[in-house]
Amino acid sequence: MHQPSHPEVVKRLKRAEGHLRTVITMIRHERPCLELAQQLQAIENAIVNAKKALIHDHISHCIEQSLNAPGAKRKSALKEFAAIAKYL
Protein backbone atom coordinates (compact mmCIF):
# COMPACT_ATOMS: atom_id res chain seq x y z
CA MET A 1 0.00 0.00 0.00
CA HIS A 2 1.35 3.43 -0.94
CA GLN A 3 1.50 5.72 2.04
CA PRO A 4 1.62 9.53 1.93
CA SER A 5 5.03 9.69 3.61
CA HIS A 6 6.83 7.40 1.17
CA PRO A 7 8.09 10.16 -1.17
CA GLU A 8 9.41 12.06 1.86
CA VAL A 9 11.04 8.91 3.22
CA VAL A 10 12.74 8.30 -0.12
CA LYS A 11 13.97 11.90 -0.16
CA ARG A 12 15.47 11.53 3.32
CA LEU A 13 17.14 8.24 2.41
CA LYS A 14 18.61 9.70 -0.77
CA ARG A 15 20.01 12.53 1.33
CA ALA A 16 21.58 9.95 3.64
CA GLU A 17 22.93 8.08 0.62
CA GLY A 18 24.61 11.27 -0.63
CA HIS A 19 26.13 11.92 2.78
CA LEU A 20 27.39 8.34 2.92
CA ARG A 21 29.14 8.70 -0.44
CA THR A 22 30.68 11.93 0.82
CA VAL A 23 31.97 10.24 3.98
CA ILE A 24 33.56 7.43 1.97
CA THR A 25 35.34 9.98 -0.21
CA MET A 26 36.39 11.95 2.86
CA ILE A 27 37.90 8.82 4.45
CA ARG A 28 39.83 8.09 1.26
CA HIS A 29 41.17 11.64 1.32
CA GLU A 30 42.08 11.33 5.02
CA ARG A 31 39.86 14.15 6.21
CA PRO A 32 39.84 15.00 9.93
CA CYS A 33 37.84 12.73 12.20
CA LEU A 34 35.71 15.63 13.45
CA GLU A 35 34.47 16.31 9.92
CA LEU A 36 33.77 12.60 9.42
CA ALA A 37 31.85 12.40 12.67
CA GLN A 38 29.73 15.40 11.68
CA GLN A 39 28.84 13.79 8.36
CA LEU A 40 28.08 10.45 10.03
CA GLN A 41 25.79 12.25 12.45
CA ALA A 42 23.93 13.77 9.48
CA ILE A 43 23.52 10.28 8.00
CA GLU A 44 22.24 8.88 11.26
CA ASN A 45 19.74 11.73 11.66
CA ALA A 46 18.44 11.32 8.11
CA ILE A 47 17.89 7.59 8.60
CA VAL A 48 16.27 7.98 12.02
CA ASN A 49 13.93 10.66 10.67
CA ALA A 50 13.03 8.51 7.65
CA LYS A 51 12.26 5.56 9.91
CA LYS A 52 10.10 7.68 12.23
CA ALA A 53 8.15 9.17 9.31
CA LEU A 54 7.51 5.72 7.87
CA ILE A 55 6.38 4.23 11.19
CA HIS A 56 4.18 7.17 12.16
CA ASP A 57 2.53 7.13 8.75
CA HIS A 58 1.95 3.39 8.96
CA ILE A 59 0.35 3.76 12.37
CA SER A 60 -1.81 6.69 11.23
CA HIS A 61 -3.05 5.05 8.06
CA CYS A 62 -2.72 1.29 7.91
CA ILE A 63 -3.11 0.35 11.55
CA GLU A 64 -5.81 2.93 12.18
CA GLN A 65 -7.88 1.54 9.29
CA SER A 66 -7.48 -1.99 10.62
CA LEU A 67 -8.50 -0.92 14.12
CA ASN A 68 -11.80 0.29 12.70
CA ALA A 69 -12.43 -3.11 11.10
CA PRO A 70 -14.29 -5.82 12.99
CA GLY A 71 -12.99 -9.08 14.39
CA ALA A 72 -9.68 -10.69 13.52
CA LYS A 73 -8.41 -7.75 11.47
CA ARG A 74 -8.71 -5.52 14.52
CA LYS A 75 -6.86 -7.99 16.74
CA SER A 76 -4.16 -8.35 14.09
CA ALA A 77 -3.78 -4.55 13.98
CA LEU A 78 -3.09 -4.44 17.71
CA LYS A 79 -0.38 -7.09 17.35
CA GLU A 80 1.12 -5.21 14.42
CA PHE A 81 1.13 -1.97 16.40
CA ALA A 82 2.99 -3.65 19.25
CA ALA A 83 5.51 -5.09 16.80
CA ILE A 84 6.21 -1.85 14.93
CA ALA A 85 6.25 0.35 18.04
CA LYS A 86 9.49 -1.24 19.19
CA TYR A 87 11.26 0.52 16.31
CA LEU A 88 10.33 3.98 17.55
C-alpha positions as CSV (number, residue, x, y, z in Angstrom):
1,M,0.0,0.0,0.0
2,H,1.3,3.4,-0.9
3,Q,1.5,5.7,2.0
4,P,1.6,9.5,1.9
5,S,5.0,9.7,3.6
6,H,6.8,7.4,1.2
7,P,8.1,10.2,-1.2
8,E,9.4,12.1,1.9
9,V,11.0,8.9,3.2
10,V,12.7,8.3,-0.1
11,K,14.0,11.9,-0.2
12,R,15.5,11.5,3.3
13,L,17.1,8.2,2.4
14,K,18.6,9.7,-0.8
15,R,20.0,12.5,1.3
16,A,21.6,10.0,3.6
17,E,22.9,8.1,0.6
18,G,24.6,11.3,-0.6
19,H,26.1,11.9,2.8
20,L,27.4,8.3,2.9
21,R,29.1,8.7,-0.4
22,T,30.7,11.9,0.8
23,V,32.0,10.2,4.0
24,I,33.6,7.4,2.0
25,T,35.3,10.0,-0.2
26,M,36.4,12.0,2.9
27,I,37.9,8.8,4.4
28,R,39.8,8.1,1.3
29,H,41.2,11.6,1.3
30,E,42.1,11.3,5.0
31,R,39.9,14.1,6.2
32,P,39.8,15.0,9.9
33,C,37.8,12.7,12.2
34,L,35.7,15.6,13.5
35,E,34.5,16.3,9.9
36,L,33.8,12.6,9.4
37,A,31.9,12.4,12.7
38,Q,29.7,15.4,11.7
39,Q,28.8,13.8,8.4
40,L,28.1,10.4,10.0
41,Q,25.8,12.3,12.4
42,A,23.9,13.8,9.5
43,I,23.5,10.3,8.0
44,E,22.2,8.9,11.3
45,N,19.7,11.7,11.7
46,A,18.4,11.3,8.1
47,I,17.9,7.6,8.6
48,V,16.3,8.0,12.0
49,N,13.9,10.7,10.7
50,A,13.0,8.5,7.6
51,K,12.3,5.6,9.9
52,K,10.1,7.7,12.2
53,A,8.1,9.2,9.3
54,L,7.5,5.7,7.9
55,I,6.4,4.2,11.2
56,H,4.2,7.2,12.2
57,D,2.5,7.1,8.7
58,H,1.9,3.4,9.0
59,I,0.3,3.8,12.4
60,S,-1.8,6.7,11.2
61,H,-3.0,5.0,8.1
62,C,-2.7,1.3,7.9
63,I,-3.1,0.3,11.5
64,E,-5.8,2.9,12.2
65,Q,-7.9,1.5,9.3
66,S,-7.5,-2.0,10.6
67,L,-8.5,-0.9,14.1
68,N,-11.8,0.3,12.7
69,A,-12.4,-3.1,11.1
70,P,-14.3,-5.8,13.0
71,G,-13.0,-9.1,14.4
72,A,-9.7,-10.7,13.5
73,K,-8.4,-7.8,11.5
74,R,-8.7,-5.5,14.5
75,K,-6.9,-8.0,16.7
76,S,-4.2,-8.3,14.1
77,A,-3.8,-4.6,14.0
78,L,-3.1,-4.4,17.7
79,K,-0.4,-7.1,17.4
80,E,1.1,-5.2,14.4
81,F,1.1,-2.0,16.4
82,A,3.0,-3.7,19.2
83,A,5.5,-5.1,16.8
84,I,6.2,-1.8,14.9
85,A,6.2,0.3,18.0
86,K,9.5,-1.2,19.2
87,Y,11.3,0.5,16.3
88,L,10.3,4.0,17.6
